[in-house]
Amino acid sequence: MNIASRQPNEASPARIAPLAVLPVFFDLSGKRAIVVGGTAAAAWKAELLAANGAVVHVHAKTLCDTFEELVRGGASAGSFVLHRRFWDEGDLREAAIAVCDAQDDTEAARFFAAAELVGVPVNVIDRPRFCQFQFGAVINRSPVVVGVSTAGAAPVLGQAIRRRIETLLPPFLAGWAEIAADLRASVMLKLAPGAPRRHFWETFVDRAFAAAPSDPNVQELKDDIQRGVTAERTLAGTVTLVGAGPGDADLLTLKAVRALQAADVILFDDLVSEHVLERARREAKRIRVGKRGGRRSCRQEDINALMLKLARDGKRVVRLKSGDPMIFGRAGEEIAMLQAHGVMLDVVPGVTAASALAAALGTSLTHRDHAGAVHFVTGRSCRGGLPDDLDWRALTDPAATTVFYMGGQTAREIAGRLIDLGLMPETPVAAGFSIGCPQQRLKRSDLAGLASGELNCTGGQPVLIGIGRVFEKQAFVGMERAA
């Protein structure tokens, strides 16, 4: 007997791992939906169904205040029909979906059986064994809609995941999705399948995550379709100056995170923490362009030249600076250079170190009982000593708060100069070391103590020095009294 030999072949791996639930998106526009119950939980489900355009029939003898207000105000897309009576089996016929906030398991079982009998997808709120589907956490950028499910195991985790995703999806994504729908037919007609279409949509996505849609860039996309683009076209590069804040990644703004997630290249300073860099796009190239006072640093001219080259190469560049780029971040020089060469740029503010110091101390820099003004001052000139171009006498105003940045090496000279000009030696002083970082330390003294060196501000850590009455007699948690 001849037995056919088996030919070598590659094993076919599973194309998709097992799913706890199947994510399915219903279009309920104009369709009948049933919601039973007058509770706040039922109101939320009714509002969700109506937002998709459903005609929501509500069955409840009484409604909570939230539900009453919802029905009275009407739906943004669909509509509500209120029936002030209990439901019956006939109400479920011809419904597209049914939801119930049951009073007990008996009602839950009855509602589930009635819906199942007529083939209506059913959900009984907070009773998983009487649910054919679950409502996930929703990120709404319609027509882009993202649903998050934990298969009922951990709804709180689902909400936390939703919040994380929302930070990465800018609100203007909705506008781009609508534009994509408008362009789709033209793309299918004008561009050949394969590389031309794929490149067009890759270009489209790059734009969609970079900025809100505008008439000029939409017209440029339409022109690309009409030309029947077949080769890769280099997009104009951009530079975004982003404030990384004082070190804690949770202090990044949503716009900063989006910029980091969209970057091709990130040029970052020495003081930017690893925790902040972890929020960046994994594929982004990261280049350290360290700048620290009194240490070997990259020249500003070299940084400028690198930014310009990368932008001209079509890259989305993020210049990531500690704190706020517009406060002692040399942003003015970089902005002027980029504008002179016609490079598109944006600035994303960050939490400056002085604000982080005030938060750590639990005090206001402009407390109404102590200070009517606040000064942010550099404590070090480009030559290394005290700045000569400051109005030092103005800094002796006892009704103002002054915060010195980069003043560690010159702390004793700062105090001596202020005392000589008439500021009282008893004026309170607070010093913050590595503000916003895990190794943060806080110390307090007075101007005389700062002059004598008791705060020891020359230990190598970044130092911020606050001077003024707002730092007086505060019981700051974790704060050391200088010995």
Buried (B, 14 or more C-beta within 10 A) or exposed (E): EEEEEEEEEEEEEEEEEEEEEEEEEBEBEEBBBBBBBBBBBBBBBBBBBBBBBBBBBBBBEEBBEBBBEBBEEEBEEBBBEBBEEEBEEEBBEEBBBBBBBBEEEEBBBBBBEBBBEBEBBBBBBEBEEBBBBBBBBBBBBEEBEBBBBBEBEEBEEBEEBBEEEBBBBBEBBBBBBBBBEEBEEEBEEBBEEEEBBEBBBEBBEBBBBBBEBEEEBBEBBBEBBEEEBEEEEEBEBBBBBBBBBBBBBEBBBBBBBBBBBBBBBBBBBBBBBEBBBEBBBEEBEBBEBEBEBEEEBBEBEEBBEBBBEBBBEBBBBBBBBBBBBBBBBBBEEBBEBBEEEEBBBBBBBBBBBBBBBBBBBEBBBBBEEBBEEBBBBBBBBEEEEBBEEBEBEEBBBEEBBBBBBBBBBBBBBBBBBBBEEEBBBEBBBBBBBBBBBEEBBBBBBBBBBBBBEBBBBBEEBBBBBBBBBBBBEBEBEEBEEBE
